[in-house]
Amino acid sequence: MAGGQTSTEYIQHHLQNWTYGKLPEGYTRYNGEVLTQDTWVSAHTSQEAIDMGFSAVHVDTLGWSIFLGALFIFIFSRVAKKATADTPKGLQSFVELVVSFVDSTVKDTFHYKNRMIAPMGLTIFCWVFLMNFMDLIPVDWLPVAAAKIAGDPHFFFKVVPTTDPNATLGMAIGVFILMIFFSVQQKGLVGFIKELTLHPFAPPTKGAAIIVAPLLIAVNFILETVSLIAKPISLGLRLFGNLYAGEMIFILIAIMFGAGFALGLFAGVLQWGWAVFHILVITLQAFVFMVLTTVYMAMAHDNHDEQH
């Protein structure tokens, strides 16, 4: 552990993002400096990151997300340009396998016409997998390298974007916006409102029972709204929770390396075993995020009025 950190400090340091934000005038920084005006700086402590508030940016999360997204685009576009009709080999064979797998999965789940869904599923699966894959890099390698480049041994630098709820919930909100868009597109604004207010309990339209219709509409609206909002929240938190837990285990194993030769050997075995198991976890979580997104898109295209 660098800089004579305690185990608690080591864990807290590895779980803190590189945060860039604005500190207010009169704020006393970690070194006793009092700011004479509102200043945009990188947080040097977790408290400074908290005090920056909602406007703060996690630079490492954004940087790695953009880089890995660009890497996916570069690899797949390069393969597409060089693809041949001959028997695929090497990288082309792997890319075609991934594309075929995602395409068949989407076709099994999404039974409507929308040329955007399969490419979106491919993008989600590959992008999330690449972000998850960063968890397999030893926890100290990139943070220590970043600290040396920055010249600050306490420099914060997280390399797994999906361990940041801002990233996973941001993607989930994107899915939520598409759900609303396709729901309104396919059903019309009136149809979407009817879906929120007339299901699952159909209000009576005649007789004395019509008196309770407004109550049933209100109940339907509450139930459907809660269900709608719960989808993106659960989608984002599921991915974040699984990857955060995996990262925490790697950090705890890393602490054992500094606890003596015997525990260091045991930690090496644990790290290898957890890394092998974690390959399944990162792939499964990327697959689950893709499948649930496809399911939500299918639900958005589903028109209940056409079924009755």
N, C-alpha and C positions, 0 to 999 in steps of 0.2 A: 504494500500500500504506500503510495507516494506521499512524501512530505510528512511522514510520521502520523498519518491519519488513524483515528480509531476506527473500529469496524462500522460504527454508526455513521461517522463522518464519511467514510468510504462509500457506504450505501447511498446516503443522501446526495453525495456529489454525483454519483453515476445516474441517479434518477432525476437530476435537475437539467432542464433544457438550457441551451444557450439562448438567453432572452434579451431582446433589444427593445427598449421602450423609453418612455419619457418620465423623468423624475421631476417633481415640482420644485419651484424656487424655495430655498430655505431648507431643503432636504439634506440631512447629514448622512454621508455615505460611509462605507465600511472603514475607510481610512481616516475618518474624522473631517473630511472635506465638506464644507457647507456650500451648496450650490447657490449662486447669486442670481440664477434665472432658470426657467424651465429648460431641461437639457435631455437630449436623446443620447443614451449610452447603453452599453452592454452591462447587464447585471453581474455583480461580482459575488453576491450572496443570494440565497434563496429568498431572504426577506426583501431585498431590493427587487427581485423578480415579481414578488407578490405586490409590492407597493406600486409597480408600474401599471397595474390594473389591466383593463380589457384591451387597451390599445397596444399592448406589448406584442411582439412578434417572436415566435420560436424559429430562429434563423436556421438551426440545424435540421429541424423537421421540414421546413420549406425547401432547404437546399437539397437534402437527400431525396425528398419526394420528387422534385423537379428533375434531378439528375437521373434517378432510376426510371422515371417516366420517359425521359429522353433516350435512355439506354434501350428500353423496350422498343421504342419507335425506330431507333437506328438499326437494331438487330433485325427486326422483322421486315423493315423496308428494304434493307440490304439483301436479305434472303429473297424477298419478292422480286427484286430487280434481276437477280441472278438465277431465278428458278428455271428449271428446264423440264421438258416432258419426259426425260429419261428417268430411270429408277433413282429416286432421291437418295442422297448420301450425306453423312455428316450432319451439319447444322440444318440444312434444308429438310432432312428427314425428321429431325426433332421438331422443327417449327411446324411442319405439316401434321405431325402427330398431335401437337398441342391444339392446332386450329381444328382438326377433325374431332378431337375430344370435346372441345368447347361447343362446336357446332352441333354435334349430336346431342349434347346435354341440353342446349337451348331448344332444339327441336322437340325434345321429349317433354319440355316444361312449358314452352310458349307456343300456342297453337293459333296464333293470329298472324296477320301480314304486317310486318314492320321491319324494314331492312336495317334499322339502327340497332336492334336488340342483340344480334349475334356479335357484331363488332364491339359493342359495349361490354358484353360478357367476356370476350377475349381480352379486352383492355383491363377490365377489373381483375380477372384471374391473374394475368401476368404481372400487372403493376403491384397488386397486393402481395403476390408471392415474392417478388423482388424486394419489397420493403420488409416483409417478414424474414427473408433470407439473411438480412443484415444481422439478425439475432445470432447467427451461427459464427460470426466473426468474434474471436476472443474479446471479452469486454474491455480490456485495457489497451489493445493495440491502437485503434484509431483515436480514442480520447487522449492517450499519452502523446501520440504524434501531434495532435492538434494543440495540446498544451505547450509542447516544445516550439512549435511554429509561432504560437502567440506569445511565447516568452512568459507565460503565466502558469505556474503549476496547479493553480486552482481553477483553470479555465473549464467552463461547462461545455460538454459536447456529447450529445446523445446521437446514436447512429441508426436507431430503429424507429422510423416514423410512426409505425403502427402501435408503439408503446406510448404515444402521445394522443390523448383523447381528442385534442383539437383536430388532428388529422383524420381519425376514424369517424368522428361525428361530422366532420366537414364533408367527407365522402357520403356519409349516410344522408346528410341534408340535401346533397346533390341528387341522390336517389329519390328522396321525398319530393323534391321539386318536379322531377320527371314524372313521378306518380300522379301528382296533381295535374300536370300539363296533359298527360295522355288520358286521364280520366275525363277532363273537360273536353279534350279533342274528340274522343270517341263517343261520349255520352251527351255532350253539350252541357252548358252551364246549368240548365234546368235539370237535366238528367243526373248530374253530379250532386246537386242539392237534394233531389229526390232520394238518391242513394244514401245520403247522410240523415235524412229525416223520416223515410218510410220503411227502413229496414233496421233490425230484423222483425219488428212488430208492425204489421199493417194496420194503420188506424181505421176505424169504422167510418164509412161514408154516408150512412143513412140510419134512421131510427134514433132512439133516445141515447144509444151508446155513443153517438157522435160528440156528446158533451166531453168525453174523455179523450177525444182525438188530439187536442193540443198537448195534453199530458204525455201521450204516447209519442208524439212527434218530438217533444223535448227530451224524453228518455232515449229515443232512437239517436237523436243528435249527440247527446252526451256519450252514449256507448260507442257510436261510430267514430266520433272525433277522438276519443281516448284510444281506440283501436288503431286509428290512422296515425296518430302521433307516436304511439308505442313502437310502430314498425321501424322507423329510422333510428330511434333511440336504442332499441334492442340490437339492431344491426351494427351500430357503431360500438356500443359498449361490449358486445360479445367479442368482437375482434380485438378491441383494446385490452379487455380483461385477460384473454388467453395469452396474448403476446407479452403483456406486462408481467404476468405470473412467470412466464418462461424466462424473461430477462432477469427477474428477481432471483430465480434459482441459479442462473449462470453467475450472478454477482456473489451469491452466498458461497458457491463452489470456489470462486476466485479468492475469497477471503481465506479459505482453507490452505491455499498455497503458501501463505505467510505464517502458518501455524506449526512449522516443523517439517522435517523430511518425510516422516511416516504419513502424516495427514496430507502432505503434498502429493505423495504417490497415490493415496486413496482419492484425492481430489481429481487427479488426472484420469483415473478410471471412471469416476462419477461424471466428469465433464464429457468424456467420450460417449458414455452411455446415454446421457441426457441429450447430447447433440444428435445422436442417431435417432432417438425417439422424437426429438423436436423437428426433424425433417418431416415426419408425418404430420405434426401439429401445424407447421407453417403452410404445408400444402393443403391440408384439410380446411384450415381457416380461410384460405384464399378461395377454395372451392365453395365453401358454405356462403361466403359473401357474394360470390357470383350467382349461385343458385337462388338464394333468397331475393337478390335484386331482380332476377329473371321472373321469379314467382310474383313479386310485387308489380312488375310491368304487366304480367298476364292478368292480374287482378284489376289493374287499371283499365285494361282493354275489355274486361268482362262486362257486358251490359245485361243487367238483370231483367230489364224490361223486354228484351228480345226473347227471354226464356218463358215468358208467360203470355 
